[in-house]
Amino acid sequence: MQIVDLCPLHDPGGSTARTVAHFAVSFPDMKLSGFRLRLRPNGTFIAAPPAIHGQRVANFDRDLFRQINAAAEAEYRRLNARHARN
């Protein structure tokens, strides 16, 4: 599993969880697009699976979701650190 196509977004501000990036998750035999990385008011991140008309199009077991969340946060932080150095 790998996070791909992560696209950071301009931080819109506000006090509720806000989307800070879009990304896709690549598995050996498929790629799922349309994920959102959301920043919570307490400073933690949560990955939101793709949805259409308010319905999730994919659900994951708890361990896989934790892996996706951790990998997306790490990739977001890596990209932000690289942009901060430039």
Secondary structure by P-SEA (a helix, b strand, c coil): cccccccccccccccccccccccccccccccccbbbbbbccccbbbbbcccccccccccccaaaaaaaaaaaaaaaaaaaaaaaac
